[in-house]
Amino acid sequence: MGRPVQSKALRIILCCLPLLMALVSPTVNADTLRVAVAANFKPVIDVLAEEFGQKHDIKVLVSSASSGILYNQISHGAPFDLFLSADDERPARLELNDLIVPGSRETYAYGRLVLWSPSDSHLTLKTLDDYQGRLAIANPALAPYGLAAQQTLEKMNLWQGYQGRLVQGASIQQAWQFVASGNVSLGLVAKAQVLDEPENHWLEIPEEYHAPIRQELVLLKQSKQPLAKTFRDFLLSDTSQAYIASQGYRPAK
């Protein structure tokens, strides 16, 4: 006698399960903007996203990793509205693959590469030549700052000499962590990461030592386009650009 009652109860539970899952699982509603951002720019976008969210009464969800990792995620269908890369190469690839809103590529900042050591207050370019220890950089295949580090070492004819002594992070944030933790004494990192450090412990790499770190953003085709365009315009506004410049970047305009 109990079996029909159990079967009926089970059918009710199974019918209601999708609704229950929808109620208890996190959802992304129409007033949520999903932004993929290169690791170097995350502290900046966190501040700007909070300001934008409060102004427009929306939630901005920020996902951060190296530009290469985010590019791969987007290429495989990750549901982002905007992508803020640390280079212009990956946005161009997405454009070629017809994954972005036409005409949406915009430069939002130019990055700066620095040599940084918490233990050395007399850094010069010759430091790279004389140094015999391990050097932290981001992976050149994944992170534009890593590629700029490689180009710098190649220009100084040091790239081959550093093979076996490079400690490569999956992102520029991880490269910074190698040095900040004390595991590595010297690193080529983003200027934005060391602004709170004493100025005599970091040295800007001359811009002619590597290709410009042109950081571009794109609106993705599956994006909530009106909202995404509003956020893009906010990032390119004079006020936002002034803040970006104060955080160790050369502004886009």
Backbone as numpy.savetxt, mean C-alpha at the origin, in Angstrom:
# Nx Ny Nz CAx CAy CAz Cx Cy Cz
-42.49 -41.87 16.19 -43.31 -40.65 16.19 -42.45 -39.38 16.19
-41.25 -39.48 16.80 -40.41 -38.28 16.90 -39.72 -37.91 15.60
-39.57 -38.90 14.67 -38.79 -38.63 13.47 -39.40 -37.56 12.58
-40.76 -37.56 12.30 -41.33 -36.51 11.45 -41.13 -35.11 12.04
-41.26 -35.00 13.36 -41.07 -33.70 14.00 -39.65 -33.22 13.80
-38.66 -34.13 13.97 -37.27 -33.78 13.78 -37.00 -33.37 12.33
-37.62 -34.12 11.39 -37.42 -33.80 9.98 -37.99 -32.43 9.63
-39.16 -32.14 10.17 -39.78 -30.83 9.92 -38.93 -29.72 10.50
-38.44 -29.94 11.71 -37.60 -28.92 12.35 -36.33 -28.70 11.55
-35.76 -29.81 11.03 -34.54 -29.69 10.25 -34.78 -28.90 8.97
-35.96 -29.15 8.33 -36.27 -28.41 7.10 -36.41 -26.93 7.38
-37.02 -26.60 8.51 -37.18 -25.18 8.88 -35.84 -24.52 9.08
-34.94 -25.25 9.79 -33.61 -24.70 10.05 -32.86 -24.48 8.75
-32.94 -25.48 7.84 -32.23 -25.37 6.57 -32.77 -24.23 5.72
-34.09 -24.04 5.77 -34.70 -22.94 5.00 -34.28 -21.58 5.53
-34.15 -21.51 6.85 -33.82 -20.22 7.49 -32.33 -19.96 7.55
-31.50 -20.99 7.27 -30.07 -20.84 7.44 -29.47 -19.71 6.62
-29.81 -19.57 5.34 -29.23 -18.45 4.58 -29.56 -17.09 5.20
-30.80 -16.94 5.68 -31.18 -15.67 6.30 -30.39 -15.45 7.58
-30.24 -16.51 8.37 -29.49 -16.38 9.62 -28.04 -16.02 9.34
-27.46 -16.64 8.33 -26.08 -16.34 7.99 -25.93 -14.90 7.52
-26.90 -14.42 6.78 -26.85 -13.04 6.30 -26.93 -12.06 7.45
-27.71 -12.46 8.49 -27.87 -11.56 9.63 -26.64 -11.50 10.50
-25.94 -12.62 10.64 -24.82 -12.66 11.58 -23.48 -12.41 10.91
-23.38 -12.55 9.59 -22.10 -12.36 8.93 -21.88 -10.89 8.62
-20.57 -10.45 8.60 -20.31 -9.06 8.27 -20.67 -8.77 6.83
-21.30 -7.66 6.58 -21.70 -7.32 5.21 -21.09 -5.98 4.81
-20.98 -5.79 3.53 -20.52 -4.52 2.99 -21.73 -3.87 2.33
-22.25 -2.81 2.93 -23.48 -2.21 2.42 -23.17 -1.12 1.42
-24.24 -0.46 0.96 -24.09 0.55 -0.09 -23.29 1.75 0.38
-23.17 1.95 1.69 -22.45 3.10 2.22 -21.06 2.70 2.71
-20.50 1.67 2.12 -19.15 1.23 2.46 -18.28 1.29 1.21
-17.10 1.86 1.37 -16.14 1.98 0.28 -14.94 1.09 0.61
-14.53 0.27 -0.35 -13.44 -0.68 -0.13 -12.21 -0.20 -0.89
-11.14 0.08 -0.15 -9.93 0.67 -0.73 -8.74 -0.26 -0.50
-8.06 -0.63 -1.57 -6.81 -1.38 -1.50 -5.66 -0.39 -1.62
-4.76 -0.38 -0.66 -3.71 0.63 -0.63 -2.34 -0.01 -0.41
-1.35 0.50 -1.12 0.02 0.04 -0.94 0.46 0.29 0.50
1.29 -0.64 1.02 1.64 -0.63 2.44 2.24 0.69 2.90
3.05 1.32 2.05 3.71 2.56 2.47 2.72 3.68 2.77
1.56 3.65 2.11 0.61 4.77 2.20 -0.49 4.54 3.23
-0.49 3.39 3.88 -1.60 3.06 4.78 -1.78 4.09 5.92
-0.71 4.52 6.62 -0.93 5.50 7.69 -1.60 6.78 7.20
-1.27 7.19 5.98 -1.86 8.41 5.42 -3.32 8.17 5.07
-3.59 7.06 4.40 -4.97 6.81 3.96 -5.88 6.58 5.16
-5.35 6.01 6.24 -6.18 5.81 7.43 -6.72 7.13 7.96
-5.87 8.14 7.99 -6.29 9.47 8.47 -7.29 10.09 7.51
-6.97 10.07 6.22 -7.85 10.69 5.23 -9.17 9.94 5.10
-9.12 8.62 5.21 -10.35 7.82 5.10 -11.29 8.11 6.26
-10.74 8.29 7.45 -11.59 8.61 8.60 -12.25 9.97 8.43
-11.48 10.93 7.94 -12.04 12.27 7.70 -13.14 12.21 6.65
-12.88 11.50 5.56 -13.86 11.38 4.48 -15.11 10.65 4.97
-14.90 9.57 5.74 -16.03 8.79 6.24 -16.94 9.60 7.13
-16.36 10.41 7.99 -17.16 11.25 8.88 -17.91 12.32 8.09
-17.25 12.87 7.09 -17.87 13.93 6.30 -19.05 13.42 5.48
-18.94 12.18 4.97 -19.96 11.64 4.08 -20.82 10.56 4.74
-20.57 10.31 6.02 -21.33 9.31 6.78 -21.27 7.94 6.12
-20.06 7.50 5.78 -19.86 6.17 5.21 -18.68 5.51 5.93
-18.53 4.24 5.69 -17.39 3.50 6.24 -16.42 3.20 5.11
-15.15 3.53 5.34 -14.11 3.22 4.37 -13.29 2.06 4.91
-13.34 0.92 4.22 -12.58 -0.27 4.62 -11.26 -0.28 3.86
-10.16 -0.24 4.60 -8.83 -0.18 3.99 -8.13 -1.53 4.12
-7.67 -2.06 2.99 -6.86 -3.28 2.96 -5.48 -2.91 2.46
-4.44 -3.37 3.16 -3.08 -2.94 2.84 -2.17 -4.14 2.61
-1.30 -4.02 1.60 -0.27 -5.02 1.30 0.66 -4.37 0.28
1.61 -5.14 -0.23 2.45 -4.60 -1.29 1.60 -4.40 -2.54
2.05 -3.51 -3.42 1.30 -3.25 -4.65 1.16 -4.50 -5.49
2.21 -5.33 -5.52 2.15 -6.55 -6.30 1.12 -7.54 -5.80
1.05 -7.69 -4.48 0.07 -8.61 -3.90 -1.35 -8.11 -4.15
-1.58 -6.82 -3.97 -2.91 -6.26 -4.21 -3.30 -6.38 -5.68
-2.33 -6.14 -6.55 -2.60 -6.29 -7.99 -3.06 -7.71 -8.31
-2.38 -8.69 -7.74 -2.76 -10.08 -7.98 -4.16 -10.37 -7.44
-4.47 -9.83 -6.28 -5.81 -10.04 -5.70 -6.88 -9.43 -6.60
-6.64 -8.21 -7.07 -7.61 -7.53 -7.93 -7.77 -8.29 -9.25
-6.67 -8.77 -9.80 -6.71 -9.52 -11.06 -7.53 -10.80 -10.93
-7.62 -11.32 -9.70 -8.39 -12.54 -9.46 -9.76 -12.25 -8.87
-10.20 -10.98 -8.96 -11.58 -10.67 -8.62 -11.84 -10.12 -7.24
-10.80 -9.73 -6.50 -11.03 -9.15 -5.17 -11.94 -7.93 -5.29
-12.95 -7.82 -4.42 -14.00 -6.80 -4.59 -13.64 -5.44 -4.00
-12.66 -4.75 -4.61 -12.30 -3.41 -4.17 -12.96 -2.36 -5.06
-13.12 -1.17 -4.50 -13.64 -0.04 -5.28 -12.51 0.79 -5.87
-11.45 1.02 -5.07 -10.29 1.78 -5.53 -9.02 1.02 -5.20
-8.01 1.25 -6.01 -6.68 0.70 -5.77 -5.69 1.84 -5.79
-4.98 2.04 -4.67 -3.93 3.04 -4.57 -2.60 2.31 -4.58
-1.99 2.27 -5.75 -0.72 1.56 -5.91 0.44 2.47 -5.53
1.61 1.86 -5.29 2.82 2.64 -5.04 3.61 2.84 -6.33
3.02 2.49 -7.46 3.67 2.70 -8.75 2.62 3.03 -9.80
3.08 3.23 -11.02 2.14 3.45 -12.13 2.07 2.24 -13.05
2.95 1.27 -12.82 2.99 0.09 -13.70 1.77 -0.81 -13.50
1.42 -1.10 -12.27 0.30 -2.02 -12.03 -1.05 -1.41 -12.38
-1.29 -0.13 -12.11 -2.52 0.48 -12.63 -2.59 0.41 -14.16
-1.43 0.57 -14.81 -1.42 0.48 -16.28 -1.78 -0.93 -16.74
-1.29 -1.94 -16.02 -1.63 -3.32 -16.38 -3.12 -3.58 -16.21
-3.68 -3.07 -15.13 -5.12 -3.24 -14.90 -5.92 -2.56 -16.00
-5.42 -1.43 -16.47 -6.10 -0.73 -17.57 -6.04 -1.57 -18.84
-4.88 -2.16 -19.13 -4.75 -3.01 -20.31 -5.67 -4.22 -20.25
-5.90 -4.70 -19.03 -6.77 -5.87 -18.84 -8.25 -5.49 -18.70
-8.55 -4.20 -18.93 -9.93 -3.71 -18.92 -10.62 -3.94 -17.56
-9.87 -3.71 -16.48 -10.41 -3.91 -15.14 -10.68 -2.61 -14.40
-10.43 -1.47 -15.06 -10.64 -0.20 -14.38 -11.64 0.65 -15.16
-12.16 1.65 -14.46 -13.03 2.63 -15.12 -12.16 3.44 -16.08
-12.52 3.50 -17.36 -11.70 4.22 -18.34 -11.41 5.66 -17.90
-10.17 6.06 -18.04 -9.77 7.42 -17.71 -9.63 7.70 -16.23
-9.63 6.67 -15.39 -9.61 6.90 -13.95 -8.21 6.88 -13.33
-7.18 6.60 -14.13 -5.82 6.60 -13.58 -5.38 8.01 -13.23
-4.94 8.18 -11.99 -4.49 9.50 -11.52 -3.29 9.32 -10.60
-2.30 10.20 -10.72 -1.19 10.22 -9.77 -1.66 10.95 -8.52
-1.49 10.31 -7.37 -1.91 10.95 -6.11 -0.74 11.35 -5.23
0.48 10.86 -5.53 1.67 11.23 -4.76 2.91 10.67 -5.44
4.05 11.23 -5.07 5.35 10.68 -5.46 6.09 10.27 -4.20
6.55 9.02 -4.17 7.24 8.53 -2.99 8.71 8.92 -2.98
9.31 8.89 -1.78 10.73 9.19 -1.63 11.40 8.04 -0.90
12.54 7.62 -1.40 13.31 6.52 -0.82 14.41 7.10 0.08
14.61 6.47 1.25 15.66 6.93 2.17 16.49 5.74 2.65
17.72 6.05 3.02 18.58 5.11 3.73 18.41 5.39 5.21
18.15 4.35 6.00 17.80 4.56 7.41 18.55 3.59 8.31
19.09 4.13 9.41 19.72 3.30 10.43 19.49 3.95 11.80
18.78 3.28 12.71 18.59 3.84 14.05 19.88 3.97 14.83
20.93 3.25 14.43 22.18 3.24 15.19 23.29 4.07 14.57
23.07 4.64 13.39 24.12 5.40 12.69 23.62 6.82 12.43
24.32 7.78 12.97 23.90 9.18 12.81 24.77 9.92 11.80
25.57 9.19 11.04 26.46 9.83 10.06 26.29 9.17 8.69
25.07 9.04 8.26 24.79 8.36 7.01 25.15 9.22 5.81
25.82 8.61 4.85 26.06 9.21 3.54 25.85 8.10 2.51
25.88 8.46 1.24 25.78 7.42 0.22 26.96 6.46 0.31
28.09 6.94 0.79 29.26 6.07 0.93 29.01 4.99 1.98
28.05 5.23 2.88 27.71 4.21 3.87 27.31 2.92 3.18
26.55 3.02 2.12 26.14 1.83 1.37 27.34 1.11 0.77
28.34 1.87 0.37 29.54 1.30 -0.23 30.39 0.58 0.81
30.49 1.15 2.00 31.38 0.61 3.04 30.73 -0.47 3.89
29.42 -0.47 3.95 28.67 -1.35 4.87 28.88 -2.82 4.50
29.09 -3.65 5.52 29.34 -5.08 5.29 28.25 -5.98 5.87
27.23 -5.38 6.49 26.18 -6.17 7.11 25.01 -6.42 6.17
23.90 -6.81 6.76 22.68 -7.10 5.99 21.90 -5.81 5.74
21.27 -5.75 4.58 20.51 -4.57 4.19 19.07 -4.97 3.96
18.14 -4.26 4.57 16.72 -4.54 4.42 16.14 -3.70 3.27
15.45 -4.38 2.37 14.72 -3.70 1.30 13.40 -4.46 1.11
12.47 -3.83 0.41 11.26 -4.54 0.01 11.56 -5.38 -1.23
10.79 -6.43 -1.42 10.98 -7.30 -2.57 10.76 -6.51 -3.87
11.78 -6.38 -4.71 11.62 -5.58 -5.94 10.54 -6.09 -6.87
10.23 -7.39 -6.81 9.20 -7.96 -7.69 7.80 -7.62 -7.22
7.65 -7.25 -5.95 6.32 -6.99 -5.39 6.08 -5.53 -5.03
7.14 -4.84 -4.63 6.98 -3.50 -4.05 7.79 -2.46 -4.84
7.17 -1.39 -5.28 7.88 -0.35 -6.02 9.06 0.26 -5.26
8.95 0.36 -3.94 10.08 0.88 -3.18 11.24 -0.10 -3.19
10.94 -1.38 -3.28 11.99 -2.38 -3.42 12.68 -2.26 -4.76
11.90 -2.00 -5.81 12.48 -1.81 -7.13 13.37 -0.56 -7.14
12.92 0.50 -6.49 13.73 1.73 -6.40 15.03 1.45 -5.64
14.96 0.61 -4.61 16.17 0.24 -3.87 17.14 -0.53 -4.76
16.60 -1.46 -5.55 17.46 -2.22 -6.47 18.10 -1.29 -7.49
17.31 -0.37 -8.06 17.85 0.56 -9.04 18.94 1.44 -8.44
18.77 1.84 -7.19 19.78 2.65 -6.50 21.08 1.88 -6.36
20.98 0.64 -5.91 22.18 -0.18 -5.74 22.84 -0.48 -7.07
22.03 -0.68 -8.11 22.60 -0.92 -9.44 23.33 0.31 -9.95
22.77 1.49 -9.74 23.42 2.72 -10.18 24.76 2.91 -9.49
24.84 2.46 -8.24 26.08 2.60 -7.46 27.01 1.39 -7.65
26.62 0.49 -8.57 27.40 -0.73 -8.84 27.57 -1.58 -7.59
26.52 -1.66 -6.79 26.58 -2.41 -5.53 25.62 -3.60 -5.50
24.76 -3.73 -6.50 23.70 -4.75 -6.46 24.28 -6.15 -6.32
25.25 -6.48 -7.12 25.82 -7.83 -7.05 26.54 -8.06 -5.73
27.20 -7.03 -5.24 27.92 -7.17 -3.98 27.02 -7.39 -2.78
25.75 -6.99 -2.90 24.80 -7.17 -1.78 24.05 -8.51 -1.85
24.27 -9.27 -2.92 23.58 -10.56 -3.00 24.04 -11.45 -1.85
23.08 -12.07 -1.19 23.38 -12.88 -0.02 23.30 -12.09 1.28
23.23 -10.75 1.16 23.11 -9.90 2.36 21.82 -9.09 2.38
20.98 -9.31 1.37 19.72 -8.58 1.32 18.65 -9.32 2.12
17.95 -8.59 2.96 16.80 -9.13 3.69 15.56 -8.47 3.09
14.80 -9.25 2.33 13.70 -8.67 1.56 12.36 -8.90 2.24
11.63 -7.80 2.45 10.29 -7.88 3.00 9.27 -8.01 1.89
8.13 -8.60 2.20 7.06 -8.73 1.21 6.48 -7.37 0.85
6.68 -6.39 1.72 6.22 -5.01 1.49 7.24 -4.07 2.11
7.11 -2.78 1.82 8.02 -1.81 2.42 7.80 -1.71 3.93
6.59 -2.01 4.38 6.32 -2.01 5.81 7.13 -3.11 6.50
7.21 -4.27 5.90 7.98 -5.35 6.50 9.48 -5.04 6.47
9.95 -4.41 5.40 11.36 -4.00 5.34 11.66 -3.03 6.48
10.77 -2.09 6.71 10.93 -1.15 7.83 10.97 -1.89 9.16
10.11 -2.88 9.32 10.05 -3.64 10.58 11.35 -4.39 10.85
12.01 -4.88 9.80 13.29 -5.57 9.99 14.29 -4.65 10.69
14.31 -3.38 10.29 15.25 -2.43 10.87 14.75 -1.95 12.24
13.46 -1.64 12.32 12.90 -1.13 13.57 13.05 -2.13 14.71
12.99 -3.42 14.39 13.10 -4.46 15.41 14.54 -4.69 15.87
15.52 -4.14 15.13 16.91 -4.36 15.46 17.51 -5.59 14.81
16.71 -6.32 14.03 17.23 -7.52 13.37 18.18 -7.18 12.22
18.00 -6.01 11.63 18.87 -5.52 10.56 19.26 -4.09 10.91
20.52 -3.73 10.64 21.01 -2.42 11.07 20.73 -1.30 10.08
20.52 -1.65 8.81 20.41 -0.63 7.77 19.34 -1.03 6.77
18.58 -0.05 6.30 17.52 -0.37 5.34 17.27 0.76 4.37
16.76 0.41 3.20 16.25 1.37 2.24 14.73 1.31 2.32
14.14 2.37 2.86 12.71 2.37 3.17 12.07 3.65 2.64
10.80 3.84 2.94 10.09 5.04 2.50 10.32 6.18 3.47
10.50 7.36 2.95 10.68 8.54 3.80 9.51 8.70 4.76
8.31 8.38 4.30 7.12 8.53 5.14 7.20 7.69 6.40
8.01 6.62 6.39 8.09 5.73 7.53 9.04 6.22 8.62
9.88 7.21 8.32 10.91 7.60 9.27 10.81 9.06 9.70
9.70 9.71 9.42 9.58 11.12 9.74 9.68 11.38 11.24
9.32 10.39 12.06 9.41 10.57 13.51 10.80 10.23 14.05
11.69 9.76 13.18 13.06 9.45 13.60 13.94 10.70 13.52
15.03 10.75 14.30 15.96 11.89 14.18 16.46 12.02 12.74
16.50 13.24 12.24 16.84 13.45 10.84 18.25 13.00 10.49
19.15 12.96 11.48 20.51 12.53 11.17 20.66 11.01 11.12
19.53 10.30 11.25 19.56 8.84 11.15 18.96 8.34 9.84
18.58 9.27 8.96 18.12 8.86 7.64 18.58 9.85 6.58
18.73 9.33 5.37 19.28 10.12 4.27 18.42 9.91 3.03
17.94 10.99 2.45 17.17 10.87 1.21 18.08 10.44 0.06
17.63 9.44 -0.67 18.35 9.00 -1.86 18.03 9.98 -3.00
19.04 10.50 -3.68 18.77 11.42 -4.79 17.80 10.81 -5.80
16.86 11.60 -6.25 15.81 11.08 -7.14 16.37 10.53 -8.45
17.53 11.03 -8.87 18.10 10.54 -10.13 18.71 9.14 -9.99
18.73 8.60 -8.78 19.29 7.26 -8.58 18.28 6.15 -8.91
17.05 6.50 -9.08 16.03 5.49 -9.40 14.90 6.14 -10.18
14.09 5.32 -10.82 12.92 5.85 -11.54 11.97 6.50 -10.55
11.23 7.52 -10.97 10.28 8.17 -10.05 9.30 7.17 -9.47
9.05 7.30 -8.17 8.06 6.44 -7.52 6.71 7.14 -7.65
6.16 7.03 -8.84 4.89 7.67 -9.15 3.76 6.77 -8.65
3.02 7.23 -7.66 1.97 6.42 -7.06 0.62 6.81 -7.68
0.02 5.83 -8.34 -1.24 6.09 -9.05 -2.41 5.36 -8.40
-3.58 5.94 -8.56 -4.81 5.29 -8.12 -5.69 5.02 -9.33
-6.55 4.02 -9.18 -7.52 3.70 -10.23 -8.85 3.34 -9.57
-9.94 3.60 -10.29 -11.26 3.13 -9.91 -11.49 1.81 -10.63
-11.87 0.81 -9.89 -12.08 -0.51 -10.48 -13.49 -0.62 -11.06
-13.65 -1.46 -12.07 -14.91 -1.51 -12.81 -16.09 -1.92 -11.94
-15.84 -2.78 -10.93 -16.96 -3.21 -10.09 -17.24 -2.22 -8.96
-16.60 -1.06 -9.00 -16.71 -0.11 -7.88 -18.07 0.58 -7.85
-18.39 1.11 -6.67 -19.52 2.03 -6.53 -19.03 3.37 -7.08
-19.22 3.56 -8.36 -18.47 4.61 -9.05 -18.72 6.03 -8.54
-19.95 6.46 -8.30 -20.13 7.83 -7.81 -19.41 8.06 -6.48
-19.51 7.10 -5.57 -18.85 7.24 -4.27 -17.34 7.16 -4.42
-16.87 6.25 -5.26 -15.43 6.11 -5.47 -14.84 7.36 -6.11
-15.57 7.97 -7.04 -15.10 9.19 -7.67 -15.04 10.34 -6.67
-16.01 10.37 -5.76 -16.00 11.41 -4.73 -14.78 11.27 -3.84
-14.43 10.02 -3.50 -13.25 9.79 -2.66 -11.97 10.14 -3.42
-11.93 9.78 -4.71 -10.77 10.15 -5.53 -10.58 11.66 -5.56
-11.66 12.40 -5.79 -11.57 13.86 -5.82 -11.12 14.41 -4.48
-11.56 13.77 -3.41 -11.14 14.19 -2.06 -9.63 14.01 -1.88
-9.10 12.90 -2.36 -7.66 12.64 -2.23 -6.83 13.62 -3.05
-7.39 14.07 -4.16 -6.66 14.97 -5.05 -6.91 16.44 -4.73
-7.73 16.71 -3.73 -8.03 18.09 -3.36 -6.79 18.76 -2.77
-6.76 20.09 -2.79 -5.60 20.82 -2.27 -5.35 20.50 -0.80
-6.42 20.37 -0.02 -6.26 20.10 1.41 -5.63 18.73 1.65
-6.13 17.71 0.95 -5.57 16.37 1.11 -4.14 16.31 0.59
-3.87 16.98 -0.53 -2.53 16.98 -1.09 -1.53 17.66 -0.15
-1.97 18.69 0.55 -1.10 19.36 1.52 -0.77 18.41 2.67
-1.75 17.65 3.11 -1.50 16.68 4.17 -0.56 15.58 3.69
-0.77 15.09 2.47 0.10 14.06 1.90 1.54 14.56 1.84
1.72 15.81 1.44 3.07 16.39 1.37 3.72 16.46 2.74
2.92 16.70 3.77 3.47 16.79 5.13 3.90 15.44 5.68
3.49 14.36 5.00 3.78 13.01 5.48 4.92 12.33 4.72
5.74 13.13 4.05 6.94 12.57 3.43 6.82 12.26 1.95
5.83 12.80 1.28 5.63 12.57 -0.14 5.75 13.89 -0.91
6.04 13.77 -2.19 5.91 14.92 -3.07 4.50 14.86 -3.62
3.73 15.92 -3.47 2.32 15.86 -3.90 2.20 15.71 -5.40
1.01 15.29 -5.83 0.77 15.03 -7.24 0.71 16.32 -8.04
0.36 17.43 -7.36 0.28 18.69 -8.09 0.77 19.84 -7.23
